[in-house]
Amino acid sequence: MKALLCREYGPIDRLKVEEVPSPRPGPNEVVVEVKASSLNFPDALLVQGLYQVKPPLPFSPGMELAGVVTQVGTGVRNLEPGDRVIASPGRGGFAQECLVPAERVSRLPAGMDYETGSAFMLTYCTSLHALQDCGHLAPGETLVVLGAAGGVGSSAIEVAKAMGARVIAAASSEEKLAFCQALGADETIDYQTGDLRQRILDLTSGKGAEVVYDPVGGTHTEAALRATAWRGRLLVIGFASGVIPQVKLNLALLKERSLIGVYWGDWVQRDPDGQRRNVERLAEWFAQGKIRPAVSERVALADAPAAMTRLLQRKVKGKVVVVPGA
């Protein structure tokens, strides 16, 4: 089979498509024929050795996928060859076949195609876990989404609207903000040209936002935190800006604010039942038309490194899907 391989941590352009042996399932594992696998920001960090997890070399990136089960290992229940599935293997999705632990596989929701399914698991599950389980976002509350046009940001808009919240989307261009409005954002802020803190306060009549969803980091974190309401919650999702902010803790003391870390990948291992419930809820929202992954590009395996570079340059809206069979 063909796979995009990382043989050494470093520049993205060193990734190459190679012929490798097909995987074989061990106990409680399945092999999935990959129909589509979506690109996420951590993939670009992973191959550079900049992510919190460093898999043994060589490996294929690709943290989420959709496809068809072709083989099952001993001990696997409720999955069999021919099943259409979505999965979050953590790595290995940028290949024609992928070995996945059975507990990280779910059935493809009814009415969902493979490309949509490949962009469904990581971003939407991260956003639902963040907003529901960590941030306790309530109907009628105001959520500010930073980096709102990106993969996790765009999913947060739709998840928050499905939860009954008011959403203020913040992004770096008018084009990206128009994209966010099309997803359902109630208000928008261009933080490249305006004062983020003041604009949030203006849009909330001086009260501030109850929750901030922050996958960006950098200078925007403190500005958004300063614009949260009494007992506001800032959700730390990631650092797409490349800068981990140094926040003064007196900002938490004032107004009893909370800074809450969100690590969906680890939570899945600790609470698999909670993850299953969240997938079921997301599938219901998809069936009701409340959420739908915004796939902006489709690329072949050989073109995935260039797409990763565009992602790091913040030139991507929504999700890029890699199609191994293309």
WOKA-V690581 format. One record per pair of residues at least 4 apart in sequence whose ideal C-beta (glycine too) atoms are under 6 Angstrom apart, sorted by the first residue. I is the first residue (numbers start at 1). J is the second residue. If there is no record, write none. Layout:
((I,J) (I,J))
This chain:
((1,22) (1,96) (1,97) (2,17) (2,96) (3,20) (3,60) (3,95) (4,15) (4,17) (4,60) (4,94) (4,301) (4,304) (5,18) (5,58) (5,60) (6,15) (6,47) (6,59) (7,58) (9,49) (10,14) (12,305) (12,308) (12,309) (13,305) (15,305) (17,301) (17,302) (22,97) (23,31) (23,97) (23,99) (25,29) (25,30) (25,31) (25,71) (25,73) (26,73) (27,73) (27,74) (27,75) (28,75) (28,102) (29,73) (29,99) (29,101) (30,69) (30,72) (30,79) (30,100) (30,102) (31,70) (31,71) (31,97) (31,99) (32,67) (32,69) (32,98) (32,100) (33,67) (33,68) (33,70) (33,97) (34,65) (34,67) (34,96) (34,98) (34,324) (35,66) (35,67) (35,114) (36,66) (36,114) (36,115) (36,118) (36,321) (36,323) (37,62) (37,65) (37,93) (37,94) (37,118) (37,322) (38,64) (38,118) (38,119) (38,319) (38,321) (39,43) (39,307) (39,320) (40,63) (40,122) (40,151) (41,240) (42,46) (42,51) (43,61) (44,308) (44,311) (44,312) (45,50) (45,51) (46,51) (46,61) (47,61) (55,59) (55,91) (59,91) (60,92) (60,94) (60,95) (61,91) (61,94) (62,92) (62,93) (62,94) (63,90) (63,122) (64,88) (64,121) (64,122) (65,87) (65,93) (65,118) (66,86) (66,114) (66,117) (66,118) (68,84) (69,79) (69,81) (69,83) (69,85) (70,81) (72,76) (72,79) (76,102) (79,83) (84,108) (85,105) (85,107) (85,108) (86,106) (86,108) (86,117) (86,120) (86,121) (87,100) (87,104) (87,105) (88,104) (88,121) (88,122) (89,98) (89,100) (92,98) (93,98) (94,304) (94,322) (96,324) (100,104) (100,105) (103,272) (106,279) (108,112) (108,117) (109,283) (109,286) (112,116) (112,117) (115,295) (115,321) (116,293) (118,321) (119,293) (119,295) (119,319) (120,124) (120,293) (121,125) (123,151) (123,152) (123,155) (124,155) (124,282) (125,264) (125,278) (126,152) (126,264) (127,131) (127,155) (127,156) (127,159) (128,132) (128,159) (128,278) (129,133) (129,264) (130,134) (130,135) (130,235) (130,262) (131,135) (131,137) (131,159) (131,160) (134,260) (134,262) (135,211) (135,233) (135,235) (137,141) (137,163) (137,165) (137,211) (139,164) (141,165) (141,210) (142,166) (142,204) (142,209) (142,210) (143,160) (143,165) (143,167) (143,211) (144,168) (144,200) (144,209) (144,212) (144,224) (145,153) (145,156) (145,157) (145,169) (145,213) (146,170) (146,214) (146,216) (146,220) (147,153) (147,215) (147,216) (147,240) (148,153) (148,169) (148,170) (148,171) (148,180) (149,171) (149,176) (149,179) (149,180) (149,317) (151,319) (152,215) (154,183) (154,294) (154,318) (155,159) (156,160) (156,213) (157,167) (157,169) (157,183) (157,184) (157,185) (158,183) (158,291) (160,165) (160,167) (161,184) (162,285) (162,290) (166,186) (167,185) (167,186) (168,187) (168,203) (169,180) (169,185) (169,188) (170,189) (170,191) (171,176) (171,177) (172,192) (177,188) (179,317) (180,185) (180,188) (181,185) (187,203) (189,199) (190,194) (191,196) (194,199) (196,220) (196,223) (197,223) (197,226) (197,227) (200,209) (200,227) (201,206) (201,227) (204,208) (204,209) (207,229) (208,227) (208,228) (208,229) (208,232) (209,228) (210,229) (210,232) (211,233) (212,224) (212,234) (213,235) (214,221) (214,237) (215,237) (215,238) (215,240) (216,220) (216,240) (216,241) (217,221) (217,239) (217,241) (217,243) (217,244) (217,245) (218,241) (218,243) (220,224) (221,245) (222,247) (225,234) (225,251) (228,232) (228,257) (230,255) (231,256) (232,257) (233,258) (233,260) (234,259) (235,260) (235,262) (236,261) (237,262) (239,244) (252,257) (267,271) (268,275) (285,290) (285,291) (286,291) (293,319) (294,318) (295,319) (295,321) (296,317) (296,318) (297,320) (298,321) (298,323) (299,303) (299,304) (299,307) (299,322) (300,326) (301,324) (304,322) (307,320) (310,315) (310,316) (311,316) (316,320))
